[in-house]
Amino acid sequence: MTATQRRGRRIMMTDAERDTYLTEQRTCRVATVAEDGRPHIGTLWFAWDGTSLWLYSITRSLRWSQLRRDPRIAVVVDDGVEYGELRGIELSGEAVPIGEAPRTGEPCPGLDAPERLFAAKYFGMDAMPHDGRHAWLRLTPQAITSWDFRKLAGSFTA
């Protein structure tokens, strides 16, 4: 169940705007929790299937080891330069590894759709190339917050 955004309803993206935005954007920032509670943030490529965010991460990364210990994750996808252009989405919940780790391409029906989306988005290919170093994490968000300051056009002065 996804939590409802309470503040900023005026600048909140609709579901259709959110899906389009997440399909078009290429990078996200992923926050995980270190053993001592400090956040760790890194950048990744991702695919959005309309329900879940799919992250393709190196399995020998600090991110991967932190998520094995504590699956809590927050991901931000945003853009804009000027104040009135700022827009983005924060998704949070728990990351779940899907498929073998590292991924070598063994059949995994649950990865068919995300791998097609990812391969087309980043490599212009129909099938996902596997390097034996990365694996999939699925974030089905428990909470989503979005903002699109372009919706405030004319209601503020710079």
C-alpha positions as CSV (number, residue, x, y, z in Angstrom):
1,M,0.0,0.0,0.0
2,T,1.5,3.3,-1.0
3,A,1.2,6.2,1.5
4,T,-0.6,9.3,0.3
5,Q,1.2,12.5,-0.1
6,R,-0.2,15.0,2.4
7,R,1.6,18.3,1.7
8,G,2.1,19.9,-1.6
9,R,-1.0,18.6,-3.3
10,R,-0.9,21.6,-5.6
11,I,2.5,20.6,-7.0
12,M,2.1,16.8,-6.7
13,M,2.4,14.8,-10.0
14,T,-0.6,12.8,-11.1
15,D,-0.1,9.0,-11.6
16,A,0.2,9.5,-15.3
17,E,2.7,12.4,-14.9
18,R,4.7,10.2,-12.4
19,D,4.8,7.3,-14.8
20,T,5.9,9.4,-17.8
21,Y,8.5,11.2,-15.7
22,L,10.0,8.0,-14.3
23,T,10.0,6.4,-17.8
24,E,11.9,9.4,-19.3
25,Q,14.5,10.1,-16.6
26,R,17.8,8.2,-16.6
27,T,19.5,8.5,-13.2
28,C,18.4,8.3,-9.6
29,R,20.1,8.8,-6.3
30,V,19.7,5.8,-3.9
31,A,20.0,6.1,-0.2
32,T,20.8,3.1,2.0
33,V,21.6,2.8,5.7
34,A,25.1,2.1,7.0
35,E,25.6,-0.2,10.1
36,D,26.0,2.9,12.3
37,G,22.8,4.5,10.9
38,R,24.5,7.0,8.6
39,P,22.9,7.3,5.2
40,H,24.9,6.3,2.1
41,I,23.9,7.8,-1.3
42,G,24.9,6.7,-4.7
43,T,23.7,7.1,-8.3
44,L,22.2,4.4,-10.4
45,W,20.3,3.8,-13.6
46,F,16.8,2.4,-13.2
47,A,13.7,1.2,-14.9
48,W,10.1,1.9,-13.8
49,D,7.4,-0.6,-14.7
50,G,4.4,1.4,-13.4
51,T,4.5,-0.4,-10.0
52,S,8.1,-1.0,-9.1
53,L,11.4,0.7,-9.5
54,W,14.1,-1.7,-10.8
55,L,17.7,-0.9,-9.9
56,Y,20.7,-2.7,-11.5
57,S,23.5,-2.6,-8.9
58,I,27.0,-4.0,-8.7
59,T,26.8,-6.8,-6.1
60,R,30.2,-5.9,-4.6
61,S,29.1,-2.4,-3.9
62,L,28.7,-0.9,-0.4
63,R,25.0,-0.3,-1.4
64,W,24.5,-4.1,-1.9
65,S,26.1,-5.1,1.4
66,Q,24.1,-2.5,3.3
67,L,20.8,-3.6,1.7
68,R,21.6,-7.2,2.6
69,R,21.8,-6.1,6.3
70,D,19.0,-3.5,6.2
71,P,16.7,-3.5,3.1
72,R,15.3,0.0,3.8
73,I,15.9,2.3,0.8
74,A,14.9,5.8,-0.4
75,V,15.3,6.8,-4.1
76,V,15.1,10.3,-5.5
77,V,14.7,11.1,-9.2
78,D,14.7,14.9,-9.9
79,D,15.7,17.6,-12.4
80,G,15.4,21.3,-13.0
81,V,17.8,24.2,-12.7
82,E,15.7,27.3,-11.9
83,Y,13.3,27.2,-8.9
84,G,10.2,27.2,-11.1
85,E,11.6,24.2,-13.1
86,L,12.2,21.9,-10.1
87,R,10.4,18.5,-10.2
88,G,11.1,15.1,-8.9
89,I,9.9,12.0,-7.1
90,E,11.0,10.3,-3.9
91,L,10.2,6.6,-3.5
92,S,10.9,4.6,-0.3
93,G,10.4,1.2,1.1
94,E,12.4,-2.0,1.1
95,A,14.7,-3.3,-1.7
96,V,14.2,-7.0,-2.6
97,P,16.9,-8.8,-4.7
98,I,15.3,-10.6,-7.7
99,G,17.1,-13.3,-9.7
100,E,20.6,-14.6,-9.2
101,A,23.3,-12.4,-7.7
102,P,25.3,-11.6,-9.7
103,R,23.0,-11.8,-12.7
104,T,24.3,-14.1,-15.5
105,G,21.2,-14.4,-17.5
106,E,19.6,-17.5,-16.1
107,P,15.9,-17.7,-16.9
108,C,13.9,-15.6,-14.4
109,P,10.4,-14.8,-15.6
110,G,10.1,-12.0,-13.0
111,L,12.9,-10.2,-14.7
112,D,11.6,-10.4,-18.3
113,A,9.8,-7.1,-18.3
114,P,12.3,-5.0,-16.3
115,E,15.2,-6.3,-18.4
116,R,13.4,-5.4,-21.6
117,L,12.7,-1.9,-20.3
118,F,16.2,-1.4,-19.1
119,A,17.9,-2.8,-22.2
120,A,15.8,-0.5,-24.5
121,K,16.3,2.6,-22.3
122,Y,20.0,2.4,-21.8
123,F,21.5,0.2,-24.5
124,G,19.0,0.5,-27.4
125,M,18.7,-3.3,-27.4
126,D,15.9,-5.8,-27.1
127,A,17.7,-8.1,-24.7
128,M,19.7,-7.3,-21.5
129,P,23.4,-7.8,-21.7
130,H,24.8,-9.5,-18.5
131,D,28.3,-8.9,-17.1
132,G,28.2,-11.2,-14.1
133,R,28.8,-8.2,-11.8
134,H,25.4,-6.7,-11.4
135,A,22.1,-7.9,-10.0
136,W,18.5,-6.6,-9.7
137,L,16.9,-4.9,-6.8
138,R,13.1,-4.2,-6.9
139,L,11.6,-1.4,-4.9
140,T,7.8,-1.5,-4.7
141,P,7.4,1.8,-2.9
142,Q,5.6,2.0,0.4
143,A,5.6,5.8,0.0
144,I,5.9,8.1,-3.0
145,T,6.2,11.9,-2.8
146,S,6.4,14.1,-5.9
147,W,6.7,17.7,-6.8
148,D,6.6,19.8,-10.0
149,F,7.2,23.4,-9.3
150,R,6.3,24.2,-12.9
151,K,2.7,23.9,-11.7
152,L,3.3,27.1,-9.7
153,A,4.0,29.2,-12.7
154,G,3.0,32.8,-12.1
155,S,2.3,32.3,-8.4
156,F,5.7,33.4,-7.2
157,T,8.4,35.9,-8.0
158,A,12.1,35.0,-8.4
